[in-house]
Amino acid sequence: MFDVDGIYNSQNQRIWVASRDEANEKGGIKMKQKFPKKVMVRLAVCSKGVTPLAIFDQGTVDHKVYIQNVLPVALEFGSKIFGEHWIFQQDGAKPHVHHLTQKLCQDKFPSFIGKDHWSPNSPDLNLFDYSIWDEFARAINWKTVISKTTLIKELKRAVKEIRQDVILQSCSYWTIRLQRVFKNDECYLNK
């Protein structure tokens, strides 16, 4: 989710200070609208680049919207880039693990890692969680975002600014992380 107030995750971004004034000096106080205008973004990456950006400005995405609007784009992109030799991986979002989504992926994609064979809630194995979202957010000029319309316009511009070297480095780290998970009896990574 992206909203017009910028990216700020109160669960992950915290500043420890003695006073509210000191927090404000260090940029720790973030002003947020009560109900900011927001959009949901769908993006995928592989060593060859990023998929076309999908923007959903009408709220969350259920399995029907995901199957109709997202999976065809992923299938077309993967097939165009890799032919018949590639693997499709998703995270554990509800639309991804829905039985109809799983069936379609199993039937249509050349190879697919189903929900029962992938670590649930594993930020260790999600390039977006440890790299790509930060790169994408860095490319956004938040000073130009004042409405949902300008947010969408800026997202479309910024996705083109995701650096290929960051994508390649993320994919390389992903492979290393995957190998470490297998060595760790398919559990989370050890520090």
Accessible surface in RSA format (square Angstrom, percent):
REM  Atomic radii and reference values for relative SASA: ProtOr
REM  Chains: A
REM  Algorithm: Lee & Richards
REM  Probe-radius: 1.40
REM  Slices: 20
REM RES _ NUM      All-atoms   Total-Side   Main-Chain    Non-polar    All polar
REM                ABS   REL    ABS   REL    ABS   REL    ABS   REL    ABS   REL
RES MET A   1   108.99  56.4  54.62  36.1  54.37 129.5  54.28  46.1  54.72  72.5
RES PHE A   2     8.33   4.2   7.14   4.4   1.19   3.1   8.33   5.1   0.00   0.0
RES ASP A   3    20.23  14.2  18.74  18.7   1.49   3.5   0.71   1.7  19.52  19.5
RES VAL A   4    16.12  10.6   4.73   4.3  11.39  27.5   4.73   4.1  11.39  30.9
RES ASP A   5    46.26  32.4  13.26  13.2  33.00  78.0   7.97  18.7  38.30  38.2
RES GLY A   6    10.26  12.6   0.00   N/A  10.26  12.6   7.21  19.8   3.05   6.8
RES ILE A   7    80.32  45.7  53.06  39.5  27.27  65.7  56.06  40.4  24.26  65.8
RES TYR A   8    64.83  30.3  44.45  25.3  20.38  53.0  25.74  19.3  39.09  48.2
RES ASN A   9    65.56  45.2  60.58  58.5   4.98  12.0  23.61  56.8  41.94  40.5
RES SER A  10    63.74  53.9  56.55  75.5   7.19  16.6  32.19  68.5  31.55  44.2
RES GLN A  11   129.65  72.5 113.81  83.2  15.84  37.7  46.35  98.7  83.30  63.2
RES ASN A  12   116.65  80.4  83.53  80.7  33.12  79.7  25.37  61.1  91.28  88.2
RES GLN A  13    85.16  47.6  78.31  57.2   6.85  16.3  34.51  73.5  50.65  38.4
RES ARG A  14   143.43  60.2 110.07  56.1  33.36  79.4  41.67  57.0 101.75  61.7
RES ILE A  15    74.97  42.7  47.39  35.3  27.58  66.5  50.90  36.7  24.07  65.3
RES TRP A  16   222.06  89.1 196.12  94.9  25.95  60.9 175.67  93.7  46.39  75.3
RES VAL A  17    47.33  31.1   9.12   8.3  38.20  92.1  18.02  15.7  29.31  79.5
RES ALA A  18   103.51  95.2  58.07  89.6  45.44 103.4  68.93  97.1  34.58  91.6
RES SER A  19    54.40  46.0  44.25  59.1  10.16  23.4  45.29  96.4   9.12  12.8
RES ARG A  20   178.27  74.9 165.05  84.1  13.22  31.5  67.78  92.6 110.49  67.0
RES ASP A  21   108.23  75.8 105.13 104.6   3.09   7.3  25.25  59.4  82.98  82.8
RES GLU A  22    55.13  31.7  53.66  40.6   1.47   3.5  18.82  36.4  36.31  29.6
RES ALA A  23    14.01  12.9  14.01  21.6   0.00   0.0  14.01  19.7   0.00   0.0
RES ASN A  24    93.13  64.2  81.69  78.9  11.44  27.5   4.37  10.5  88.77  85.8
RES GLU A  25   147.56  84.7 107.18  81.1  40.38  96.1  48.62  94.0  98.94  80.8
RES LYS A  26   123.41  60.2  95.22  58.4  28.20  67.1  62.84  56.6  60.58  64.5
RES GLY A  27    36.51  45.0   0.00   N/A  36.51  45.0  31.68  86.9   4.83  10.8
RES GLY A  28    21.08  26.0   0.00   N/A  21.08  26.0   4.14  11.3  16.94  37.9
RES ILE A  29    50.75  28.9  32.42  24.2  18.33  44.2  35.41  25.5  15.35  41.6
RES LYS A  30   105.79  51.6  82.28  50.5  23.51  56.0  38.00  34.2  67.79  72.2
RES MET A  31   168.48  87.3 147.22  97.4  21.27  50.6 128.96 109.6  39.52  52.4
RES LYS A  32    86.23  42.1  54.87  33.7  31.36  74.7  52.47  47.2  33.76  36.0
RES GLN A  33    94.60  52.9  79.78  58.3  14.81  35.3  39.10  83.2  55.50  42.1
RES LYS A  34   177.18  86.4 142.78  87.6  34.40  81.9  95.81  86.2  81.36  86.7
RES PHE A  35   165.42  82.8 145.74  90.3  19.68  51.2 148.57  90.1  16.85  48.2
RES PRO A  36    24.57  17.9  16.94  15.4   7.63  27.7  16.94  14.0   7.63  47.4
RES LYS A  37   120.08  58.6 117.71  72.2   2.37   5.6  64.35  57.9  55.73  59.4
RES LYS A  38   101.16  49.3  93.63  57.4   7.53  17.9  42.04  37.8  59.12  63.0
RES VAL A  39     1.85   1.2   0.00   0.0   1.85   4.5   1.85   1.6   0.00   0.0
RES MET A  40    48.68  25.2  48.02  31.8   0.66   1.6  36.65  31.2  12.03  15.9
RES VAL A  41    12.97   8.5   0.27   0.2  12.71  30.6   0.27   0.2  12.71  34.5
RES ARG A  42    35.80  15.0  32.72  16.7   3.08   7.3  24.51  33.5  11.29   6.8
RES LEU A  43    11.55   6.4   0.00   0.0  11.55  29.0   0.00   0.0  11.55  31.1
RES ALA A  44    24.16  22.2  23.93  36.9   0.23   0.5  24.16  34.0   0.00   0.0
RES VAL A  45    24.27  16.0   1.42   1.3  22.85  55.1   2.23   1.9  22.04  59.8
RES CYS A  46    27.06  20.5  22.16  24.7   4.91  11.5  26.83  68.0   0.23   0.2
RES SER A  47    46.56  39.3  40.77  54.4   5.78  13.3  26.38  56.2  20.18  28.3
RES LYS A  48   128.99  62.9 100.75  61.8  28.24  67.2  47.66  42.9  81.33  86.6
RES GLY A  49     9.43  11.6   0.00   N/A   9.43  11.6   9.43  25.9   0.00   0.0
RES VAL A  50    40.66  26.8  25.66  23.2  15.01  36.2  25.66  22.3  15.01  40.7
RES THR A  51     6.62   4.7   4.49   4.5   2.14   5.1   4.72   6.3   1.90   2.9
RES PRO A  52    79.24  57.8  66.37  60.5  12.87  46.8  78.05  64.4   1.20   7.4
RES LEU A  53    38.11  21.2   8.19   5.9  29.91  75.2   8.29   5.8  29.82  80.2
RES ALA A  54    21.71  20.0  15.40  23.8   6.31  14.4  21.71  30.6   0.00   0.0
RES ILE A  55    41.68  23.7  11.37   8.5  30.30  73.0  11.37   8.2  30.30  82.2
RES PHE A  56    29.67  14.8  25.78  16.0   3.89  10.1  29.42  17.8   0.25   0.7
RES ASP A  57    49.13  34.4  44.83  44.6   4.30  10.2   3.06   7.2  46.07  45.9
RES GLN A  58   162.43  90.8 128.52  93.9  33.90  80.7  65.35 139.1  97.08  73.6
RES GLY A  59    37.13  45.8   0.00   N/A  37.13  45.8  31.03  85.2   6.10  13.7
RES THR A  60   109.93  78.2  86.06  87.2  23.88  56.9  53.01  71.2  56.92  86.0
RES VAL A  61    19.36  12.7   9.16   8.3  10.20  24.6   9.60   8.3   9.76  26.5
RES ASP A  62    71.71  50.2  65.41  65.1   6.30  14.9  37.00  87.1  34.72  34.6
RES HIS A  63    32.95  18.0  31.16  21.7   1.78   4.6  20.58  21.2  12.36  14.4
RES LYS A  64   137.30  67.0 131.83  80.9   5.48  13.0  77.70  69.9  59.60  63.5
RES VAL A  65    50.26  33.1  49.85  45.1   0.41   1.0  50.23  43.6   0.03   0.1
RES TYR A  66     8.65   4.0   8.65   4.9   0.00   0.0   5.43   4.1   3.22   4.0
RES ILE A  67    36.23  20.6  33.11  24.7   3.12   7.5  33.11  23.8   3.12   8.5
RES GLN A  68   133.97  74.9 115.76  84.6  18.21  43.4  34.53  73.5  99.44  75.4
RES ASN A  69    67.74  46.7  55.81  53.9  11.93  28.7  16.28  39.2  51.46  49.7
RES VAL A  70     1.77   1.2   1.02   0.9   0.75   1.8   1.77   1.5   0.00   0.0
RES LEU A  71     1.34   0.7   0.79   0.6   0.55   1.4   1.17   0.8   0.17   0.5
RES PRO A  72    67.57  49.2  58.02  52.9   9.55  34.7  64.16  53.0   3.41  21.2
RES VAL A  73    49.83  32.8  47.27  42.8   2.56   6.2  49.14  42.7   0.69   1.9
RES ALA A  74     5.18   4.8   2.58   4.0   2.59   5.9   3.25   4.6   1.93   5.1
RES LEU A  75    46.93  26.1  46.93  33.6   0.00   0.0  46.93  33.0   0.00   0.0
RES GLU A  76   123.69  71.0 116.03  87.8   7.66  18.2  42.60  82.4  81.09  66.2
RES PHE A  77    34.07  17.0  30.40  18.8   3.67   9.5  33.74  20.5   0.33   0.9
RES GLY A  78     3.64   4.5   0.00   N/A   3.64   4.5   3.64  10.0   0.00   0.0
RES SER A  79    47.37  40.0  39.36  52.5   8.01  18.5  29.06  61.9  18.31  25.7
RES LYS A  80   169.31  82.6 132.62  81.4  36.69  87.4  87.03  78.3  82.29  87.7
RES ILE A  81    62.59  35.6  36.56  27.2  26.04  62.8  38.86  28.0  23.74  64.4
RES PHE A  82    64.49  32.3  45.92  28.4  18.57  48.3  53.13  32.2  11.36  32.5
RES GLY A  83    36.00  44.4   0.00   N/A  36.00  44.4  31.55  86.6   4.45  10.0
RES GLU A  84   142.73  81.9 130.17  98.5  12.56  29.9  44.03  85.2  98.71  80.6
RES HIS A  85   161.02  88.0 138.75  96.4  22.27  57.0 100.08 103.1  60.94  70.9
RES TRP A  86    31.53  12.7  19.30   9.3  12.23  28.7  27.91  14.9   3.62   5.9
RES ILE A  87   108.27  61.6  83.42  62.1  24.85  59.9  83.42  60.1  24.85  67.4
RES PHE A  88    16.12   8.1  15.18   9.4   0.94   2.4  16.12   9.8   0.00   0.0
RES GLN A  89    53.82  30.1  32.19  23.5  21.64  51.5  10.42  22.2  43.40  32.9
RES GLN A  90    16.60   9.3   5.53   4.0  11.07  26.4  10.70  22.8   5.90   4.5
RES ASP A  91    61.86  43.3  51.68  51.4  10.18  24.1  20.81  49.0  41.05  40.9
RES GLY A  92    40.15  49.5   0.00   N/A  40.15  49.5  15.05  41.3  25.11  56.2
RES ALA A  93    42.53  39.1  28.55  44.1  13.97  31.8  40.57  57.1   1.96   5.2
RES LYS A  94   177.91  86.8 169.55 104.0   8.37  19.9 112.70 101.4  65.21  69.5
RES PRO A  95    20.55  15.0  19.03  17.4   1.52   5.5  20.41  16.9   0.14   0.9
RES HIS A  96    30.87  16.9  30.87  21.5   0.00   0.0  18.77  19.3  12.10  14.1
RES VAL A  97    46.37  30.5  41.22  37.3   5.15  12.4  41.22  35.8   5.15  14.0
RES HIS A  98    51.49  28.1  43.83  30.5   7.66  19.6  35.19  36.3  16.30  19.0
RES HIS A  99   125.60  68.6 117.41  81.6   8.19  20.9  83.64  86.2  41.96  48.8
RES LEU A 100    86.44  48.1  83.51  59.7   2.93   7.4  83.52  58.7   2.93   7.9
RES THR A 101     0.00   0.0   0.00   0.0   0.00   0.0   0.00   0.0   0.00   0.0
RES GLN A 102    25.34  14.2  23.85  17.4   1.50   3.6  17.20  36.6   8.14   6.2
RES LYS A 103   128.06  62.5 121.19  74.4   6.87  16.3  98.42  88.6  29.63  31.6
RES LEU A 104    51.14  28.5  46.72  33.4   4.42  11.1  50.98  35.8   0.16   0.4
RES CYS A 105     0.00   0.0   0.00   0.0   0.00   0.0   0.00   0.0   0.00   0.0
RES GLN A 106   116.64  65.2 100.61  73.5  16.03  38.2  38.86  82.7  77.78  59.0
RES ASP A 107    89.21  62.5  53.37  53.1  35.83  84.7  23.50  55.3  65.71  65.5
RES LYS A 108   126.47  61.7 106.24  65.2  20.22  48.2  51.87  46.7  74.60  79.5
RES PHE A 109     9.74   4.9   0.25   0.2   9.49  24.7   0.31   0.2   9.43  27.0
RES PRO A 110    60.60  44.2  15.10  13.8  45.50 165.4  29.92  24.7  30.69 190.7
RES SER A 111    48.20  40.7  41.35  55.2   6.84  15.8  22.46  47.8  25.73  36.1
RES PHE A 112    23.19  11.6   2.18   1.4  21.00  54.7   2.34   1.4  20.85  59.7
RES ILE A 113    42.47  24.2  34.86  26.0   7.61  18.3  37.76  27.2   4.71  12.8
RES GLY A 114    12.25  15.1   0.00   N/A  12.25  15.1   9.37  25.7   2.87   6.4
RES LYS A 115   101.54  49.5  78.55  48.2  22.99  54.7  39.76  35.8  61.78  65.8
RES ASP A 116   117.83  82.5  84.13  83.7  33.69  79.7  28.63  67.4  89.20  89.0
RES HIS A 117   152.25  83.2 123.21  85.6  29.04  74.3  93.00  95.8  59.25  68.9
RES TRP A 118    34.81  14.0  24.69  12.0  10.12  23.8  23.21  12.4  11.60  18.8
RES SER A 119    31.96  27.0  21.62  28.9  10.34  23.8  15.26  32.5  16.69  23.4
RES PRO A 120    96.24  70.1  90.86  82.8   5.38  19.6  95.70  79.0   0.54   3.3
RES ASN A 121   122.82  84.7 102.98  99.5  19.84  47.8  36.20  87.1  86.62  83.7
RES SER A 122    12.94  10.9   2.19   2.9  10.75  24.8   0.97   2.1  11.98  16.8
RES PRO A 123    69.61  50.7  67.86  61.9   1.75   6.3  68.23  56.3   1.38   8.6
RES ASP A 124    26.91  18.8  26.56  26.4   0.35   0.8   0.43   1.0  26.48  26.4
RES LEU A 125     2.94   1.6   2.62   1.9   0.33   0.8   2.75   1.9   0.19   0.5
RES ASN A 126    22.44  15.5  20.74  20.0   1.70   4.1   6.26  15.1  16.18  15.6
RES LEU A 127    21.59  12.0  20.49  14.7   1.10   2.8  20.49  14.4   1.10   3.0
RES PHE A 128    26.15  13.1  25.17  15.6   0.99   2.6  25.17  15.3   0.99   2.8
RES ASP A 129    84.37  59.1  51.51  51.3  32.87  77.7  14.34  33.7  70.04  69.8
RES TYR A 130    49.63  23.2  22.17  12.6  27.46  71.5  28.29  21.3  21.33  26.3
RES SER A 131    22.60  19.1  14.84  19.8   7.76  17.9  10.70  22.8  11.91  16.7
RES ILE A 132     0.00   0.0   0.00   0.0   0.00   0.0   0.00   0.0   0.00   0.0
RES TRP A 133    75.98  30.5  75.34  36.5   0.64   1.5  60.60  32.3  15.38  25.0
RES ASP A 134   105.46  73.9  99.14  98.7   6.32  14.9  30.17  71.0  75.29  75.1
RES GLU A 135     9.04   5.2   5.53   4.2   3.51   8.4   4.24   8.2   4.80   3.9
RES PHE A 136     0.00   0.0   0.00   0.0   0.00   0.0   0.00   0.0   0.00   0.0
RES ALA A 137    17.73  16.3  14.89  23.0   2.84   6.5  14.94  21.0   2.79   7.4
RES ARG A 138   132.29  55.5 103.72  52.9  28.57  68.0  74.33 101.6  57.97  35.1
RES ALA A 139    10.80   9.9   0.13   0.2  10.67  24.3   4.88   6.9   5.92  15.7
RES ILE A 140     9.05   5.2   0.00   0.0   9.05  21.8   0.23   0.2   8.82  23.9
RES ASN A 141    67.89  46.8  60.73  58.7   7.16  17.2  20.07  48.3  47.82  46.2
RES TRP A 142    70.40  28.3  57.05  27.6  13.34  31.3  51.60  27.5  18.80  30.5
RES LYS A 143   193.12  94.2 162.58  99.8  30.54  72.7 114.59 103.1  78.53  83.6
RES THR A 144    65.32  46.5  53.86  54.6  11.47  27.3  59.93  80.5   5.40   8.2
RES VAL A 145    10.12   6.7   0.18   0.2   9.94  24.0   0.18   0.2   9.94  27.0
RES ILE A 146   142.69  81.2 110.92  82.6  31.76  76.6 116.87  84.2  25.81  70.1
RES SER A 147    42.64  36.0  38.95  52.0   3.69   8.5  37.67  80.2   4.96   7.0
RES LYS A 148    57.19  27.9  55.22  33.9   1.98   4.7  28.12  25.3  29.07  31.0
RES THR A 149   104.20  74.1  99.13 100.5   5.07  12.1  66.50  89.3  37.70  57.0
RES THR A 150    37.17  26.4  35.76  36.2   1.41   3.4  35.85  48.2   1.32   2.0
RES LEU A 151     0.00   0.0   0.00   0.0   0.00   0.0   0.00   0.0   0.00   0.0
RES ILE A 152    32.19  18.3  32.19  24.0   0.00   0.0  32.19  23.2   0.00   0.0
RES LYS A 153   152.74  74.5 147.23  90.3   5.50  13.1  94.06  84.7  58.68  62.5
RES GLU A 154    12.80   7.3  12.44   9.4   0.36   0.9   1.13   2.2  11.66   9.5
RES LEU A 155     0.00   0.0   0.00   0.0   0.00   0.0   0.00   0.0   0.00   0.0
RES LYS A 156   114.21  55.7 112.73  69.2   1.48   3.5  62.30  56.1  51.91  55.3
RES ARG A 157    96.25  40.4  91.94  46.9   4.32  10.3  70.17  95.9  26.08  15.8
RES ALA A 158     0.00   0.0   0.00   0.0   0.00   0.0   0.00   0.0   0.00   0.0
RES VAL A 159    16.68  11.0  14.72  13.3   1.97   4.7  14.72  12.8   1.97   5.3
RES LYS A 160   167.81  81.9 132.61  81.4  35.20  83.8  89.81  80.8  78.00  83.1
RES GLU A 161    85.03  48.8  76.37  57.8   8.66  20.6  11.28  21.8  73.75  60.2
RES ILE A 162    16.10   9.2   0.72   0.5  15.38  37.1   0.72   0.5  15.38  41.7
RES ARG A 163   113.42  47.6 107.53  54.8   5.90  14.0  48.59  66.4  64.84  39.3
RES GLN A 164    78.43  43.9  71.75  52.4   6.67  15.9  55.47 118.1  22.96  17.4
RES ASP A 165    93.18  65.3  83.50  83.1   9.67  22.9  44.38 104.4  48.80  48.7
RES VAL A 166    21.39  14.1  20.99  19.0   0.40   1.0  21.36  18.6   0.03   0.1
RES ILE A 167     3.67   2.1   3.67   2.7   0.00   0.0   3.67   2.6   0.00   0.0
RES LEU A 168    87.31  48.6  82.83  59.3   4.49  11.3  83.13  58.4   4.18  11.2
RES GLN A 169    96.24  53.8  90.05  65.8   6.19  14.7  23.29  49.6  72.94  55.3
RES SER A 170     2.29   1.9   1.59   2.1   0.70   1.6   0.58   1.2   1.70   2.4
RES CYS A 171    22.64  17.1  20.82  23.2   1.82   4.3  16.04  40.6   6.60   7.1
RES SER A 172    58.42  49.4  48.57  64.8   9.85  22.7  30.21  64.3  28.20  39.5
RES TYR A 173   101.93  47.6 101.71  57.9   0.22   0.6  71.44  53.7  30.49  37.6
RES TRP A 174    52.59  21.1  52.59  25.5   0.00   0.0  52.59  28.0   0.00   0.0
RES THR A 175    62.58  44.5  62.53  63.4   0.06   0.1  44.27  59.5  18.31  27.7
RES ILE A 176    84.94  48.3  84.84  63.2   0.10   0.2  84.84  61.1   0.10   0.3
RES ARG A 177    56.77  23.8  56.77  28.9   0.00   0.0   5.35   7.3  51.42  31.2
RES LEU A 178    34.61  19.3  34.61  24.8   0.00   0.0  34.61  24.3   0.00   0.0
RES GLN A 179    97.72  54.6  95.40  69.7   2.32   5.5  30.17  64.2  67.55  51.2
RES ARG A 180    99.63  41.8  96.22  49.1   3.40   8.1  35.35  48.3  64.28  39.0
RES VAL A 181     5.66   3.7   5.66   5.1   0.00   0.0   5.66   4.9   0.00   0.0
RES PHE A 182   117.99  59.0 101.58  62.9  16.41  42.7 101.90  61.8  16.09  46.0
RES LYS A 183   177.66  86.7 141.47  86.8  36.19  86.2  95.18  85.7  82.48  87.9
RES ASN A 184    38.28  26.4  32.90  31.8   5.39  13.0   9.45  22.7  28.83  27.9
RES ASP A 185   126.16  88.4 105.94 105.4  20.22  47.8  31.04  73.0  95.12  94.9
RES GLU A 186   116.00  66.6  99.13  75.0  16.87  40.2  23.02  44.5  92.99  75.9
RES CYS A 187    72.91  55.2  64.68  72.1   8.23  19.3  23.64  59.9  49.27  53.1
RES TYR A 188   117.77  55.0 112.61  64.1   5.16  13.4  96.44  72.5  21.34  26.3
RES LEU A 189    34.78  19.4  15.43  11.0  19.35  48.7  15.73  11.0  19.05  51.3
RES ASN A 190    94.71  65.3  88.02  85.1   6.69  16.1  29.20  70.3  65.51  63.3
RES LYS A 191   242.04 118.1 173.58 106.5  68.45 163.0 146.74 132.1  95.29 101.5
END  Absolute sums over single chains surface
CHAIN  1 A    12693.4      10321.2       2372.2       6986.2       5707.2
END  Absolute sums over all chains
TOTAL         12693.4      10321.2       2372.2       6986.2       5707.2
